[in-house]
């Protein structure tokens, strides 16, 4: 490494920076969160400024975890952050509760 053996710090709102941030989060299982490739691809599109992002994956595949993590990330790195999220199923209520629980644990 040309910078004296120190790691180069990733810029905020980059996939590398988000991956490092996500690794600091602990899931309900007690393990650190390691975002999957599809989650990082979604984050990359979001960080690139894509105005509308669709995440269509089956139930139980980490959508709530990803969106909660992105919301917290946005809140930590954006002054006066406001996050809007929506879901289209009967499970919407349960998803909102899960997001609230994740946010409440962090406070």
Backbone atoms as SQL, in Angstrom:
CREATE TABLE atoms (id INTEGER PRIMARY KEY, chain TEXT, resi INTEGER, resn TEXT, atom TEXT, x REAL, y REAL, z REAL);
INSERT INTO atoms VALUES
  (1, 'A', 1, 'UNK', 'N', 0.834, -1.179, 0.000),
  (2, 'A', 1, 'UNK', 'CA', 0.000, 0.000, 0.000),
  (3, 'A', 1, 'UNK', 'C', 0.875, 1.238, 0.000),
  (4, 'A', 2, 'UNK', 'N', 0.579, 2.141, -0.866),
  (5, 'A', 2, 'UNK', 'CA', 1.418, 3.315, -1.029),
  (6, 'A', 2, 'UNK', 'C', 1.167, 4.397, 0.017),
  (7, 'A', 3, 'UNK', 'N', 0.156, 4.277, 0.825),
  (8, 'A', 3, 'UNK', 'CA', -0.153, 5.311, 1.814),
  (9, 'A', 3, 'UNK', 'C', 0.301, 4.915, 3.222),
  (10, 'A', 4, 'UNK', 'N', 1.461, 4.301, 3.314),
  (11, 'A', 4, 'UNK', 'CA', 2.019, 3.953, 4.612),
  (12, 'A', 4, 'UNK', 'C', 1.335, 2.791, 5.296),
  (13, 'A', 5, 'UNK', 'N', 0.708, 1.889, 4.532),
  (14, 'A', 5, 'UNK', 'CA', 0.060, 0.723, 5.099),
  (15, 'A', 5, 'UNK', 'C', -1.355, 0.981, 5.585),
  (16, 'A', 6, 'UNK', 'N', -1.843, 2.202, 5.425),
  (17, 'A', 6, 'UNK', 'CA', -3.205, 2.523, 5.854),
  (18, 'A', 6, 'UNK', 'C', -4.185, 2.246, 4.727),
  (19, 'A', 7, 'UNK', 'N', -5.363, 1.796, 5.124),
  (20, 'A', 7, 'UNK', 'CA', -6.425, 1.571, 4.144),
  (21, 'A', 7, 'UNK', 'C', -7.008, 2.896, 3.695),
  (22, 'A', 8, 'UNK', 'N', -7.309, 2.994, 2.421),
  (23, 'A', 8, 'UNK', 'CA', -7.968, 4.186, 1.909),
  (24, 'A', 8, 'UNK', 'C', -9.416, 4.162, 2.381),
  (25, 'A', 9, 'UNK', 'N', -9.880, 5.265, 2.893),
  (26, 'A', 9, 'UNK', 'CA', -11.243, 5.371, 3.389),
  (27, 'A', 9, 'UNK', 'C', -12.193, 5.585, 2.212),
  (28, 'A', 10, 'UNK', 'N', -13.255, 4.810, 2.169),
  (29, 'A', 10, 'UNK', 'CA', -14.244, 4.920, 1.093),
  (30, 'A', 10, 'UNK', 'C', -15.085, 6.171, 1.279),
  (31, 'A', 11, 'UNK', 'N', -15.493, 6.754, 0.175),
  (32, 'A', 11, 'UNK', 'CA', -16.352, 7.939, 0.208),
  (33, 'A', 11, 'UNK', 'C', -17.768, 7.551, 0.619),
  (34, 'A', 12, 'UNK', 'N', -18.429, 8.425, 1.421),
  (35, 'A', 12, 'UNK', 'CA', -19.842, 8.168, 1.749),
  (36, 'A', 12, 'UNK', 'C', -20.687, 8.056, 0.480),
  (37, 'A', 13, 'UNK', 'N', -21.743, 7.294, 0.581),
  (38, 'A', 13, 'UNK', 'CA', -22.670, 7.022, -0.516),
  (39, 'A', 13, 'UNK', 'C', -21.981, 6.314, -1.678),
  (40, 'A', 14, 'UNK', 'N', -21.061, 5.424, -1.309),
  (41, 'A', 14, 'UNK', 'CA', -20.469, 4.482, -2.256),
  (42, 'A', 14, 'UNK', 'C', -20.757, 3.080, -1.716),
  (43, 'A', 15, 'UNK', 'N', -20.708, 2.100, -2.590),
  (44, 'A', 15, 'UNK', 'CA', -20.989, 0.724, -2.170),
  (45, 'A', 15, 'UNK', 'C', -19.982, 0.265, -1.115),
  (46, 'A', 16, 'UNK', 'N', -18.713, 0.600, -1.292),
  (47, 'A', 16, 'UNK', 'CA', -17.698, 0.181, -0.317),
  (48, 'A', 16, 'UNK', 'C', -17.957, 0.795, 1.063),
  (49, 'A', 17, 'UNK', 'N', -18.333, 2.050, 1.079),
  (50, 'A', 17, 'UNK', 'CA', -18.613, 2.721, 2.349),
  (51, 'A', 17, 'UNK', 'C', -19.846, 2.111, 3.017),
  (52, 'A', 18, 'UNK', 'N', -20.902, 1.871, 2.217),
  (53, 'A', 18, 'UNK', 'CA', -22.118, 1.261, 2.762),
  (54, 'A', 18, 'UNK', 'C', -21.842, -0.148, 3.276),
  (55, 'A', 19, 'UNK', 'N', -21.031, -0.925, 2.546),
  (56, 'A', 19, 'UNK', 'CA', -20.693, -2.290, 2.974),
  (57, 'A', 19, 'UNK', 'C', -19.997, -2.254, 4.345),
  (58, 'A', 20, 'UNK', 'N', -19.074, -1.318, 4.523),
  (59, 'A', 20, 'UNK', 'CA', -18.374, -1.199, 5.807),
  (60, 'A', 20, 'UNK', 'C', -19.351, -0.778, 6.911),
  (61, 'A', 21, 'UNK', 'N', -20.239, 0.154, 6.602),
  (62, 'A', 21, 'UNK', 'CA', -21.243, 0.616, 7.561),
  (63, 'A', 21, 'UNK', 'C', -22.161, -0.541, 7.961),
  (64, 'A', 22, 'UNK', 'N', -22.620, -1.289, 6.973),
  (65, 'A', 22, 'UNK', 'CA', -23.514, -2.420, 7.233),
  (66, 'A', 22, 'UNK', 'C', -22.841, -3.459, 8.133),
  (67, 'A', 23, 'UNK', 'N', -21.552, -3.655, 7.947),
  (68, 'A', 23, 'UNK', 'CA', -20.817, -4.626, 8.751),
  (69, 'A', 23, 'UNK', 'C', -20.769, -4.282, 10.231),
  (70, 'A', 24, 'UNK', 'N', -21.084, -3.039, 10.568),
  (71, 'A', 24, 'UNK', 'CA', -21.129, -2.625, 11.976),
  (72, 'A', 24, 'UNK', 'C', -22.458, -2.957, 12.630),
  (73, 'A', 25, 'UNK', 'N', -23.462, -3.291, 11.802),
  (74, 'A', 25, 'UNK', 'CA', -24.789, -3.616, 12.325),
  (75, 'A', 25, 'UNK', 'C', -24.848, -5.085, 12.723),
  (76, 'A', 26, 'UNK', 'N', -25.572, -5.350, 13.798),
  (77, 'A', 26, 'UNK', 'CA', -25.737, -6.715, 14.275),
  (78, 'A', 26, 'UNK', 'C', -27.190, -7.130, 14.033),
  (79, 'A', 27, 'UNK', 'N', -27.366, -8.251, 13.364),
  (80, 'A', 27, 'UNK', 'CA', -28.701, -8.760, 13.054),
  (81, 'A', 27, 'UNK', 'C', -29.326, -9.437, 14.272),
  (82, 'A', 28, 'UNK', 'N', -30.606, -9.773, 14.161),
  (83, 'A', 28, 'UNK', 'CA', -31.302, -10.463, 15.255),
  (84, 'A', 28, 'UNK', 'C', -30.605, -11.773, 15.625),
  (85, 'A', 29, 'UNK', 'N', -29.893, -12.352, 14.673),
  (86, 'A', 29, 'UNK', 'CA', -29.180, -13.609, 14.915),
  (87, 'A', 29, 'UNK', 'C', -27.930, -13.414, 15.773),
  (88, 'A', 30, 'UNK', 'N', -27.556, -12.141, 15.985),
  (89, 'A', 30, 'UNK', 'CA', -26.339, -11.846, 16.742),
  (90, 'A', 30, 'UNK', 'C', -25.106, -11.742, 15.866),
  (91, 'A', 31, 'UNK', 'N', -25.264, -11.963, 14.567),
  (92, 'A', 31, 'UNK', 'CA', -24.139, -11.904, 13.628),
  (93, 'A', 31, 'UNK', 'C', -24.115, -10.559, 12.921),
  (94, 'A', 32, 'UNK', 'N', -22.913, -10.110, 12.512),
  (95, 'A', 32, 'UNK', 'CA', -22.844, -8.859, 11.752),
  (96, 'A', 32, 'UNK', 'C', -23.533, -9.019, 10.396),
  (97, 'A', 33, 'UNK', 'N', -24.092, -7.938, 9.918),
  (98, 'A', 33, 'UNK', 'CA', -24.782, -7.966, 8.622),
  (99, 'A', 33, 'UNK', 'C', -23.770, -7.871, 7.494),
  (100, 'A', 34, 'UNK', 'N', -23.816, -8.835, 6.596),
  (101, 'A', 34, 'UNK', 'CA', -23.001, -8.826, 5.380),
  (102, 'A', 34, 'UNK', 'C', -23.973, -8.767, 4.211),
  (103, 'A', 35, 'UNK', 'N', -24.192, -7.573, 3.631),
  (104, 'A', 35, 'UNK', 'CA', -25.153, -7.457, 2.536),
  (105, 'A', 35, 'UNK', 'C', -24.809, -8.394, 1.377),
  (106, 'A', 36, 'UNK', 'N', -25.854, -8.958, 0.799),
  (107, 'A', 36, 'UNK', 'CA', -25.689, -9.838, -0.359),
  (108, 'A', 36, 'UNK', 'C', -25.485, -9.002, -1.611),
  (109, 'A', 37, 'UNK', 'N', -25.041, -9.649, -2.683),
  (110, 'A', 37, 'UNK', 'CA', -24.740, -8.943, -3.936),
  (111, 'A', 37, 'UNK', 'C', -25.947, -8.163, -4.453),
  (112, 'A', 38, 'UNK', 'N', -27.157, -8.758, -4.423),
  (113, 'A', 38, 'UNK', 'CA', -28.332, -8.046, -4.944),
  (114, 'A', 38, 'UNK', 'C', -28.641, -6.810, -4.100),
  (115, 'A', 39, 'UNK', 'N', -28.342, -6.872, -2.801),
  (116, 'A', 39, 'UNK', 'CA', -28.581, -5.725, -1.931),
  (117, 'A', 39, 'UNK', 'C', -27.605, -4.597, -2.258),
  (118, 'A', 40, 'UNK', 'N', -26.360, -4.957, -2.520),
  (119, 'A', 40, 'UNK', 'CA', -25.361, -3.948, -2.872),
  (120, 'A', 40, 'UNK', 'C', -25.639, -3.350, -4.253),
  (121, 'A', 41, 'UNK', 'N', -26.169, -4.159, -5.175),
  (122, 'A', 41, 'UNK', 'CA', -26.543, -3.637, -6.498),
  (123, 'A', 41, 'UNK', 'C', -27.668, -2.611, -6.360),
  (124, 'A', 42, 'UNK', 'N', -28.639, -2.899, -5.499),
  (125, 'A', 42, 'UNK', 'CA', -29.727, -1.961, -5.252),
  (126, 'A', 42, 'UNK', 'C', -29.173, -0.664, -4.653),
  (127, 'A', 43, 'UNK', 'N', -28.286, -0.781, -3.670),
  (128, 'A', 43, 'UNK', 'CA', -27.679, 0.394, -3.040),
  (129, 'A', 43, 'UNK', 'C', -26.882, 1.196, -4.074),
  (130, 'A', 44, 'UNK', 'N', -26.180, 0.515, -4.953),
  (131, 'A', 44, 'UNK', 'CA', -25.391, 1.205, -5.980),
  (132, 'A', 44, 'UNK', 'C', -26.288, 2.054, -6.884),
  (133, 'A', 45, 'UNK', 'N', -27.416, 1.484, -7.297),
  (134, 'A', 45, 'UNK', 'CA', -28.365, 2.248, -8.114),
  (135, 'A', 45, 'UNK', 'C', -28.896, 3.456, -7.344),
  (136, 'A', 46, 'UNK', 'N', -29.202, 3.258, -6.097),
  (137, 'A', 46, 'UNK', 'CA', -29.703, 4.342, -5.260),
  (138, 'A', 46, 'UNK', 'C', -28.663, 5.447, -5.134),
  (139, 'A', 47, 'UNK', 'N', -27.424, 5.084, -4.843),
  (140, 'A', 47, 'UNK', 'CA', -26.349, 6.061, -4.680),
  (141, 'A', 47, 'UNK', 'C', -26.019, 6.768, -5.996),
  (142, 'A', 48, 'UNK', 'N', -26.299, 6.117, -7.115),
  (143, 'A', 48, 'UNK', 'CA', -26.043, 6.722, -8.431),
  (144, 'A', 48, 'UNK', 'C', -27.093, 7.773, -8.776),
  (145, 'A', 49, 'UNK', 'N', -28.134, 7.856, -7.963),
  (146, 'A', 49, 'UNK', 'CA', -29.148, 8.881, -8.185),
  (147, 'A', 49, 'UNK', 'C', -30.368, 8.415, -8.948),
  (148, 'A', 50, 'UNK', 'N', -30.506, 7.103, -9.130),
  (149, 'A', 50, 'UNK', 'CA', -31.696, 6.586, -9.793),
  (150, 'A', 50, 'UNK', 'C', -32.911, 6.996, -8.966),
  (151, 'A', 51, 'UNK', 'N', -33.844, 7.678, -9.588),
  (152, 'A', 51, 'UNK', 'CA', -34.960, 8.279, -8.841),
  (153, 'A', 51, 'UNK', 'C', -35.996, 7.273, -8.374),
  (154, 'A', 52, 'UNK', 'N', -36.167, 6.201, -9.091),
  (155, 'A', 52, 'UNK', 'CA', -37.150, 5.190, -8.698),
  (156, 'A', 52, 'UNK', 'C', -36.463, 3.835, -8.702),
  (157, 'A', 53, 'UNK', 'N', -36.508, 3.148, -7.578),
  (158, 'A', 53, 'UNK', 'CA', -35.822, 1.875, -7.424),
  (159, 'A', 53, 'UNK', 'C', -36.815, 0.818, -6.970),
  (160, 'A', 54, 'UNK', 'N', -36.874, -0.270, -7.691),
  (161, 'A', 54, 'UNK', 'CA', -37.777, -1.372, -7.354),
  (162, 'A', 54, 'UNK', 'C', -36.948, -2.530, -6.820),
  (163, 'A', 55, 'UNK', 'N', -37.398, -3.102, -5.722),
  (164, 'A', 55, 'UNK', 'CA', -36.743, -4.261, -5.123),
  (165, 'A', 55, 'UNK', 'C', -37.796, -5.352, -5.032),
  (166, 'A', 56, 'UNK', 'N', -37.808, -6.223, -6.032),
  (167, 'A', 56, 'UNK', 'CA', -38.829, -7.273, -6.113),
  (168, 'A', 56, 'UNK', 'C', -38.131, -8.616, -5.898),
  (169, 'A', 57, 'UNK', 'N', -38.208, -9.095, -4.674),
  (170, 'A', 57, 'UNK', 'CA', -37.638, -10.397, -4.314),
  (171, 'A', 57, 'UNK', 'C', -38.628, -11.087, -3.386),
  (172, 'A', 58, 'UNK', 'N', -38.584, -12.413, -3.309),
  (173, 'A', 58, 'UNK', 'CA', -39.537, -13.145, -2.460),
  (174, 'A', 58, 'UNK', 'C', -39.430, -12.763, -0.979),
  (175, 'A', 59, 'UNK', 'N', -40.492, -13.062, -0.280),
  (176, 'A', 59, 'UNK', 'CA', -40.565, -12.818, 1.157),
  (177, 'A', 59, 'UNK', 'C', -39.405, -13.513, 1.878),
  (178, 'A', 60, 'UNK', 'N', -38.862, -12.841, 2.881),
  (179, 'A', 60, 'UNK', 'CA', -37.806, -13.446, 3.696),
  (180, 'A', 60, 'UNK', 'C', -36.414, -13.389, 3.092),
  (181, 'A', 61, 'UNK', 'N', -36.197, -12.461, 2.157),
  (182, 'A', 61, 'UNK', 'CA', -34.892, -12.387, 1.502),
  (183, 'A', 61, 'UNK', 'C', -34.111, -11.123, 1.821),
  (184, 'A', 62, 'UNK', 'N', -34.450, -10.438, 2.896),
  (185, 'A', 62, 'UNK', 'CA', -33.623, -9.319, 3.348),
  (186, 'A', 62, 'UNK', 'C', -34.044, -7.940, 2.868),
  (187, 'A', 63, 'UNK', 'N', -35.269, -7.805, 2.367),
  (188, 'A', 63, 'UNK', 'CA', -35.716, -6.474, 1.917),
  (189, 'A', 63, 'UNK', 'C', -35.808, -5.502, 3.091),
  (190, 'A', 64, 'UNK', 'N', -36.450, -5.926, 4.171),
  (191, 'A', 64, 'UNK', 'CA', -36.614, -5.054, 5.330),
  (192, 'A', 64, 'UNK', 'C', -35.264, -4.715, 5.938),
  (193, 'A', 65, 'UNK', 'N', -34.377, -5.682, 6.020),
  (194, 'A', 65, 'UNK', 'CA', -33.037, -5.431, 6.548),
  (195, 'A', 65, 'UNK', 'C', -32.316, -4.411, 5.695),
  (196, 'A', 66, 'UNK', 'N', -32.362, -4.589, 4.376),
  (197, 'A', 66, 'UNK', 'CA', -31.681, -3.660, 3.467),
  (198, 'A', 66, 'UNK', 'C', -32.258, -2.258, 3.588),
  (199, 'A', 67, 'UNK', 'N', -33.569, -2.134, 3.502),
  (200, 'A', 67, 'UNK', 'CA', -34.175, -0.807, 3.534),
  (201, 'A', 67, 'UNK', 'C', -33.987, -0.132, 4.889),
  (202, 'A', 68, 'UNK', 'N', -34.018, -0.903, 5.962),
  (203, 'A', 68, 'UNK', 'CA', -33.740, -0.341, 7.289),
  (204, 'A', 68, 'UNK', 'C', -32.300, 0.152, 7.359),
  (205, 'A', 69, 'UNK', 'N', -31.386, -0.668, 6.864),
  (206, 'A', 69, 'UNK', 'CA', -29.970, -0.283, 6.865),
  (207, 'A', 69, 'UNK', 'C', -29.720, 0.954, 6.021),
  (208, 'A', 70, 'UNK', 'N', -30.345, 1.027, 4.855),
  (209, 'A', 70, 'UNK', 'CA', -30.194, 2.206, 3.998),
  (210, 'A', 70, 'UNK', 'C', -30.795, 3.450, 4.651),
  (211, 'A', 71, 'UNK', 'N', -31.930, 3.283, 5.321),
  (212, 'A', 71, 'UNK', 'CA', -32.556, 4.418, 6.000),
  (213, 'A', 71, 'UNK', 'C', -31.653, 4.941, 7.121),
  (214, 'A', 72, 'UNK', 'N', -31.085, 4.039, 7.912),
  (215, 'A', 72, 'UNK', 'CA', -30.176, 4.450, 8.984),
  (216, 'A', 72, 'UNK', 'C', -28.919, 5.104, 8.417),
  (217, 'A', 73, 'UNK', 'N', -28.389, 4.524, 7.353),
  (218, 'A', 73, 'UNK', 'CA', -27.199, 5.064, 6.686),
  (219, 'A', 73, 'UNK', 'C', -27.488, 6.486, 6.204),
  (220, 'A', 74, 'UNK', 'N', -28.603, 6.650, 5.529),
  (221, 'A', 74, 'UNK', 'CA', -29.002, 7.963, 5.023),
  (222, 'A', 74, 'UNK', 'C', -29.122, 8.960, 6.178),
  (223, 'A', 75, 'UNK', 'N', -29.737, 8.528, 7.272),
  (224, 'A', 75, 'UNK', 'CA', -29.882, 9.399, 8.438),
  (225, 'A', 75, 'UNK', 'C', -28.559, 9.787, 9.060),
  (226, 'A', 76, 'UNK', 'N', -27.605, 8.890, 9.033),
  (227, 'A', 76, 'UNK', 'CA', -26.298, 9.172, 9.623),
  (228, 'A', 76, 'UNK', 'C', -25.423, 10.062, 8.742),
  (229, 'A', 77, 'UNK', 'N', -25.662, 10.059, 7.435),
  (230, 'A', 77, 'UNK', 'CA', -24.781, 10.793, 6.519),
  (231, 'A', 77, 'UNK', 'C', -25.469, 11.915, 5.747),
  (232, 'A', 78, 'UNK', 'N', -26.699, 12.263, 6.128),
  (233, 'A', 78, 'UNK', 'CA', -27.421, 13.343, 5.470),
  (234, 'A', 78, 'UNK', 'C', -27.994, 14.268, 6.536),
  (235, 'A', 79, 'UNK', 'N', -27.682, 15.538, 6.419),
  (236, 'A', 79, 'UNK', 'CA', -28.255, 16.505, 7.353),
  (237, 'A', 79, 'UNK', 'C', -29.744, 16.654, 7.059),
  (238, 'A', 80, 'UNK', 'N', -30.553, 16.691, 8.084),
  (239, 'A', 80, 'UNK', 'CA', -32.013, 16.824, 7.948),
  (240, 'A', 80, 'UNK', 'C', -32.611, 15.733, 7.065),
  (241, 'A', 81, 'UNK', 'N', -32.174, 14.506, 7.274),
  (242, 'A', 81, 'UNK', 'CA', -32.636, 13.380, 6.450),
  (243, 'A', 81, 'UNK', 'C', -34.111, 13.078, 6.668),
  (244, 'A', 82, 'UNK', 'N', -34.772, 12.691, 5.582),
  (245, 'A', 82, 'UNK', 'CA', -36.151, 12.222, 5.637),
  (246, 'A', 82, 'UNK', 'C', -36.233, 11.021, 4.699),
  (247, 'A', 83, 'UNK', 'N', -36.761, 9.915, 5.204),
  (248, 'A', 83, 'UNK', 'CA', -36.809, 8.693, 4.426),
  (249, 'A', 83, 'UNK', 'C', -38.257, 8.258, 4.260),
  (250, 'A', 84, 'UNK', 'N', -38.670, 8.005, 3.021),
  (251, 'A', 84, 'UNK', 'CA', -40.010, 7.512, 2.727),
  (252, 'A', 84, 'UNK', 'C', -39.880, 6.098, 2.188),
  (253, 'A', 85, 'UNK', 'N', -40.667, 5.171, 2.740),
  (254, 'A', 85, 'UNK', 'CA', -40.641, 3.784, 2.283),
  (255, 'A', 85, 'UNK', 'C', -42.069, 3.305, 2.107),
  (256, 'A', 86, 'UNK', 'N', -42.279, 2.386, 1.176),
  (257, 'A', 86, 'UNK', 'CA', -43.616, 1.841, 0.939),
  (258, 'A', 86, 'UNK', 'C', -43.508, 0.363, 0.607),
  (259, 'A', 87, 'UNK', 'N', -44.561, -0.369, 0.913),
  (260, 'A', 87, 'UNK', 'CA', -44.660, -1.779, 0.551),
  (261, 'A', 87, 'UNK', 'C', -46.075, -2.023, 0.055),
  (262, 'A', 88, 'UNK', 'N', -46.257, -3.085, -0.708),
  (263, 'A', 88, 'UNK', 'CA', -47.553, -3.264, -1.369),
  (264, 'A', 88, 'UNK', 'C', -48.311, -4.518, -0.949),
  (265, 'A', 89, 'UNK', 'N', -48.021, -5.059, 0.201),
  (266, 'A', 89, 'UNK', 'CA', -48.710, -6.296, 0.575),
  (267, 'A', 89, 'UNK', 'C', -49.358, -6.168, 1.945),
  (268, 'A', 90, 'UNK', 'N', -50.099, -7.188, 2.294),
  (269, 'A', 90, 'UNK', 'CA', -50.721, -7.271, 3.609),
  (270, 'A', 90, 'UNK', 'C', -49.653, -7.290, 4.690),
  (271, 'A', 91, 'UNK', 'N', -48.461, -7.726, 4.352),
  (272, 'A', 91, 'UNK', 'CA', -47.354, -7.786, 5.306),
  (273, 'A', 91, 'UNK', 'C', -46.753, -6.406, 5.553),
  (274, 'A', 92, 'UNK', 'N', -47.242, -5.404, 4.851),
  (275, 'A', 92, 'UNK', 'CA', -46.743, -4.043, 5.006),
  (276, 'A', 92, 'UNK', 'C', -46.702, -3.636, 6.476),
  (277, 'A', 93, 'UNK', 'N', -47.784, -3.920, 7.199),
  (278, 'A', 93, 'UNK', 'CA', -47.865, -3.568, 8.619),
  (279, 'A', 93, 'UNK', 'C', -46.729, -4.229, 9.396),
  (280, 'A', 94, 'UNK', 'N', -46.486, -5.499, 9.145),
  (281, 'A', 94, 'UNK', 'CA', -45.425, -6.221, 9.851),
  (282, 'A', 94, 'UNK', 'C', -44.056, -5.684, 9.474),
  (283, 'A', 95, 'UNK', 'N', -43.880, -5.315, 8.209),
  (284, 'A', 95, 'UNK', 'CA', -42.614, -4.739, 7.759),
  (285, 'A', 95, 'UNK', 'C', -42.329, -3.421, 8.453),
  (286, 'A', 96, 'UNK', 'N', -43.352, -2.581, 8.576),
  (287, 'A', 96, 'UNK', 'CA', -43.173, -1.302, 9.278),
  (288, 'A', 96, 'UNK', 'C', -42.785, -1.538, 10.728),
  (289, 'A', 97, 'UNK', 'N', -43.420, -2.514, 11.354),
  (290, 'A', 97, 'UNK', 'CA', -43.073, -2.819, 12.751),
  (291, 'A', 97, 'UNK', 'C', -41.620, -3.285, 12.861),
  (292, 'A', 98, 'UNK', 'N', -41.177, -4.115, 11.928),
  (293, 'A', 98, 'UNK', 'CA', -39.794, -4.612, 11.957),
  (294, 'A', 98, 'UNK', 'C', -38.810, -3.459, 11.774),
  (295, 'A', 99, 'UNK', 'N', -39.129, -2.539, 10.873),
  (296, 'A', 99, 'UNK', 'CA', -38.252, -1.385, 10.655),
  (297, 'A', 99, 'UNK', 'C', -38.200, -0.533, 11.919),
  (298, 'A', 100, 'UNK', 'N', -39.353, -0.306, 12.540),
  (299, 'A', 100, 'UNK', 'CA', -39.388, 0.480, 13.762),
  (300, 'A', 100, 'UNK', 'C', -38.562, -0.183, 14.859),
  (301, 'A', 101, 'UNK', 'N', -38.670, -1.521, 14.995),
  (302, 'A', 101, 'UNK', 'CA', -37.886, -2.233, 16.020),
  (303, 'A', 101, 'UNK', 'C', -36.397, -2.042, 15.770),
  (304, 'A', 102, 'UNK', 'N', -35.963, -2.157, 14.513),
  (305, 'A', 102, 'UNK', 'CA', -34.541, -1.993, 14.206),
  (306, 'A', 102, 'UNK', 'C', -34.081, -0.577, 14.554),
  (307, 'A', 103, 'UNK', 'N', -34.900, 0.411, 14.237),
  (308, 'A', 103, 'UNK', 'CA', -34.562, 1.802, 14.527),
  (309, 'A', 103, 'UNK', 'C', -34.552, 2.033, 16.040),
  (310, 'A', 104, 'UNK', 'N', -35.520, 1.457, 16.760),
  (311, 'A', 104, 'UNK', 'CA', -35.614, 1.662, 18.202),
  (312, 'A', 104, 'UNK', 'C', -34.412, 1.080, 18.935),
  (313, 'A', 105, 'UNK', 'N', -33.922, -0.055, 18.480),
  (314, 'A', 105, 'UNK', 'CA', -32.759, -0.685, 19.124),
  (315, 'A', 105, 'UNK', 'C', -31.516, 0.169, 18.971),
  (316, 'A', 106, 'UNK', 'N', -31.453, 0.912, 17.885),
  (317, 'A', 106, 'UNK', 'CA', -30.275, 1.700, 17.589),
  (318, 'A', 106, 'UNK', 'C', -30.216, 2.979, 18.413),
  (319, 'A', 107, 'UNK', 'N', -31.373, 3.487, 18.848),
  (320, 'A', 107, 'UNK', 'CA', -31.439, 4.775, 19.564),
  (321, 'A', 107, 'UNK', 'C', -30.791, 4.705, 20.919);
